[in-house]
C-alpha cells in the first residue's frame, strides 16, 4: 500500500483537529480554566498552565484577551455575575420548611462569599491595577439580584414571618455574609454552622420572648 504524500498527511491532520470554539465559548473556557488555577497558584499561574487546563494553544489566550491582566479581570467579573448564584437560590428544594430553607440559603451564600473572597485575595496584587477595577455598580447589581431572589424564596413563608420577605431577605443575606468572614471558635465551633445561624435568625438569642 503506497504511503500517503505530505499533502495528504497534512490534510488528514487538519481533519482530526478539533473544531475551533466560537469566540464567546473560547473566552468562557479560559475563564473557567483560570479560576481554580488562580486559587491554587495566585498570580504565579502561567499562561501555559491556563492553556493546558483549557485544552487550547497558549497563543489562543491572547486572541481572546489582550493581556493576562485582562483575563484576570474577566475572571473577577465572572465571579461577581449574579446569574449563577441567583439560579442556585431559586433551586432551593420546595419541600423544605422555613428553618431548613434559611439554613440552606445561609450555607449557599456564605460558601459563595468565601470562594469569591479567596479569588479576590489571590488577585489582590495583580498588575496593572486598572484591570481589577470592577466598579461599585457591579457589586450593587449582584447585591440587588441576590436580594430579589431571596425575597422570592422567602415569600413562600409569608404567613410564618413576622417581618416582610424584604426584611427577611436582608437578614438572611447579612448573616450569611457575616459568617463568611468568621472562623469557628474552640468555645463555640457551631457558631458558623448554617442550622445554628438559621435558629438564631428565626428565634433570636433570648430563651424567652422579649
Secondary structure, DSSP 8 states (H G I E B T S, - for coil): -----HHHHHHHHHHHS-----HHHHHHHHHHHHHHHHHHHGGG--HHHHHHHHTS-HHHHHHH-SSHHHHHHHHHHHHH-HHHHHHHHHTS-TT--HHHHHHHHHHHHHHHHHHHHHHHHHTTT-SSGGGG---HHHHHHHHHHHHHHHHHHHGGGGGG-SS-HHHHHHHHHHHHHHHHT----SS-GGGG-HHHHHHHHHH-S-SS--
